[in-house]
Amino acid sequence: MMEAQPTLCALKARFQIEAKYPSWHIFSWPYQDAIAQVRLVFSGILERYPNLNLINHHAGATAPFFEGRITTLCNMLEMRGRAGFKRGLTKSVGEYFRMF
């Protein structure tokens, strides 16, 4: 199972035991999972290991909901000549995110 490494802000939120609102549980876990997915895609891990089976909890985090936005932004950056982050990827960005 994939679990993202928490950021400093996430760690601070995690230890707010008596928090007034459950913001950590609502937003932080899915956000952290999505960041882990982005790192796996753009680092080339899924390209190098195409048969790798990953199970992501929290309904795939926020990536399924933002697939259109992710694809549009990547295409826009590519048109502007700033697609170095896609170096070595042979599939569309959306295809990689659907591997989760």
C-alpha positions, 0 to 999 in steps of 0.5 A, spaced: 500 500 500 502 506 498 503 512 503 506 518 502 511 521 506 508 527 510 510 534 509 512 539 515 505 542 515 502 535 515 506 533 521 504 539 525 496 538 523 497 531 525 499 532 532 493 537 533 490 532 537 485 537 540 483 540 533 477 544 532 475 541 525 477 535 522 481 538 516 487 533 517 483 527 515 479 531 510 484 534 506 491 532 508 491 524 507 488 525 499 493 531 498 499 527 500 497 521 496 496 525 490 503 528 491 506 521 492 503 519 485 506 525 482 512 523 484 512 516 482 509 518 475 514 523 473 520 520 476 519 514 471 518 509 476 512 507 473 515 507 466 521 502 468 516 498 472 510 497 467 507 491 471 508 494 478 501 493 481 500 499 486 494 499 491 492 506 493 487 508 498 482 514 499 479 512 492 486 514 488 486 521 492 485 527 488 488 525 482 482 521 479 478 528 480 484 532 477 485 528 471 483 533 466 487 539 470 493 534 470 493 533 463 491 540 461 497 543 465 502 538 462 500 539 455 500 547 456 507 546 459 509 542 453 507 547 448 511 552 452 517 548 451 517 546 459 516 539 459 522 537 461 518 533 467 516 528 462 522 526 459 523 519 458 515 518 459 512 514 453 505 514 455 500 520 456 500 523 463 493 520 464 495 513 462 500 513 468 495 516 473 490 511 471 495 505 473 493 507 480 
